[in-house]
Amino acid sequence: MAKADQLKGLTVLGKIQLPVDSSRRGPGGRGARPVASSDVRKSGVGANNQKKRQRLPAPGQPGGGTSTGTGQGGGYQGNRPAGAPGQNRPAGPGNRPGPGNRPGQNNNRPATPQVPLTAEQNDKQIQEQIKATLAKLSGGKTNAAANRAKYRRDKRGMAAEEREALRAQNELDAKTLKLTEFISANDLASLMDVNVNEVIKVCLGMGMFVSINQRLDAEAITVIADEFGYDVEFLSAEEDEEAIDMSDAPEDLQPRAPIVTIMGHVDHGKTSLLDYIREASVAKGEAGGITQHIGAYEVKTKSGNPITFLDTPGHEAFTAMRARGAKVTDIAIIVIAADDSVMPQTKEAINHAQAAGVPIIIALNKVDKSSANPEKIREELSQMNILVEEWGGKYQSQEVSAKSGIGVEELLEKVLLEAELLDLKANPDRNAVGTVIEAELDKGRGYVTTVLVQTGTLNVGDIVLAGPHYGRVKAMTDYRGKKKKLAGPATPVQVLGLTGAPQAGDRIQVMETEREARELATQRQQLAREQTIRTKKHITLDEIGRRLAIGSFKELNILVKGDVDGSVEALSDSLLKLSTPEVKVNILSKGVGAISESDVLLASASDAIIIGFQVRPSQSARKLAEQEQIDVRLYSIIYNAINEVKDAMEGMLAPTVHEIVVANAEVRQVFNITKVGTIAGCMVTEGSFTRKTRVRVVRNGIVQYTGEIQDLKRFKDDVSEVRQGYECGISVKNFNDLQEGDNIEGFEEQETKRKL
């Protein structure tokens, strides 16, 4: 077995003593650079006689220095690491080739005496060499300078990335069109910055023939924009209303009055309670004693604190109006009659208030009546998860009487307590923003809009925009008709000057210029008109087939005119809900104001009836309706209108036909008479037969024939009626197969009026 020689490490052959004092230049001078092999050859010195290379002593040894030093006892000049003989590395200044890079160089020179290095010294030297290399790569800069340069470089890179991301986002935004539906082809081309002919060409390619001013629906707009590389984001008229900035600086906010909505079931005493609070009498002036529109009132308590009240209708048809009342309010008072129970509209009002996230106060009205039972109401509320404070819940409740005034002051104190907890504030020093509560057409004053200012101050002369209508505020009055010059936050006022009647619930805002208000109003009008035209359903073949299958399909066309917009909306919605598969209700037109001649002409052209709610036709319209024989129905109470239309629709329904058995006869004997046919001799066992009675021939429980009586005789005489217990002869028209034992059943068809 071969044995390897044992490794014994390095053998120290000798030590070199470097000269101490020598001049900078000259042979062996101080700082003299190492002599390269090429220099040796040039000077004629042989390979064996050339001066041996100096080895770098370890740090701490005599003559030892750092590998990057340039002074006495240092290594190579030029800040380069020292290496072993024969290593491929830069040799000296000017990066001359080292000894190991020359062809023909004798690399088997006698070894230079080595100084042994400890492990700790070796690691330290390696670390210093790494530092020297890094310093060289960084151009000789210090670590601190290198770090600063790296930080500046990274910062520039981050800034460039941010600029690139912003540029990409701007490009994306530029490629996204924000527009409303039903925009014209010309406007779409302008937004995309292309020629309108290009848009028309794309439409032709899609099989659509459009003109410059033709309006396009959402699907067509999306496809056309996609052809030009644009994305589309559709905005509605409501969205730009929501974009109104309602935020204010905290130092600009000032306390305002709470807005309180009174809600509940019909005839539970909401308006009567409000009457007592503001010491007026409105309920007597309401038709049928029920509120049919939203009223807005501002009152002051005995302590001098102002409170704004909204009174909402309680009838089931006014669901939308109750929802609007809850939307603009701060606190909701739910009025429940203590002698009644929690009704469906009460539950609905509570749901609206909870959905709006407003505090609820329960007012138990009519506690002075002998039949009042407030505990029963609290129990019913607890079943709805509405626990009042008396039962350990969080909802305040108060027993009140709207007639005698019991508990009203305590109720107002609880309202003020809730308002104090809410810390209600608004900025009066800005353009006013509010909500339309109601709108009506007054013959002498024009369009009158009831507005609740929510923030800012509304002044006479301001230019306002409300839905698709705009105008300059000509005059303002409070709920009593007293003129006002300005209205601050949480103040209800009646505004004159709008060009039309906006819908209840529309946002009203003060605009800077009339031009801006007019443009926005026109845009909304066009959008509403296009939506009305586009969403109007045309009859299809399937619908025609369905109507033919029913066989008795009817349509009831109605025009609705009312005193205020909220009532018109509620009545129209209620009438539309009456539609059935056989009788359909069409609301052709609805509007605010008196019934005019144009309404009568429209009704005449479309074979419709006119329903007037709290309005009357003009003299000329009345005469025209009489000439055209147009049915004009006038109502003051909403449920009367709904019930009468329901009755009219029931009259249009085909009646239900029922068969009633009126007589029975048993065939005892059959007589065949020439030229007459078969005559059955019968005994009437039940009821009575007449000549007009329809009969059915039944044999062994199976109907053989259904028809009419041809002859009815007693003996040889024709008779008109044969009663129970008598014998008679009966011949059935077009049926001669009568047999003994058959049963002849007499029946009549009775029509029953159908209900919706």
Secondary structure, 3 states (H helix, E strand, C coil): CCCCCCCCCCCCCCCCCCCCCCCCCCCCCCCCCCCCHHHHHHHCCCCCCCCCCCCCCCCCCCCCCCCCCCCCCCCCCCCCCCCCCCCCCECCCCCCECHHHCCCCCCCCCCCCCCCCCHHHHHHHHHHHHHHHHHHHCCCCCHHHHHHHHHHHHHHHHHHHHHHHHHHHHHHHHCEEEEECCCEHHHHHHHHCCCHHHHHHHHHHCCCCCCCCCECCHHHHHHHHHHCCCEEEEECHHHHHHCCCCCCCHHHCEECCCEEEEEECCCCCHHHHHHHHHCCCCHHHCHHHCCCCCEEEEEECCCCCEEEEEECCCCHHHHHHHHHHHHCCCEEEEEEECCCCCCHHHHHHHHHHHHHCCCEEEEEECCCCCCCCHHHHHHHHHHCCCCEHHHCCCEEEEECCCCCCCCHHHHHHHHHHHHHHHCCEECCCCECEEEEEEEEEECCCEEEEEEEEEECEEECCCEEEECCEEEEEEEEECCCCCEECEECCCEEEEEEEECCCCCCCCEEEEECCHHHHHHHHHHHHHHHHHHHHHHCCCCCHHHHHHHHHHCCCEEEEEEEEECEHHHHHHHHHHHHCCCCCCEEEEEEEEEECCECHHHHHHHHHHCEEEEEECCCECHHHHHHHHHHCCCEEEECCHHHHHHHHHHHHHHHCCCEEEEEEEEEEEEEEEEEECCCEEEEEEEEEEEEEECCCEEEEEECCEEEEEEEEEEEEECCEECCEEECCCEEEEEECCECCCCCCCEEEEEEEEEECCCC
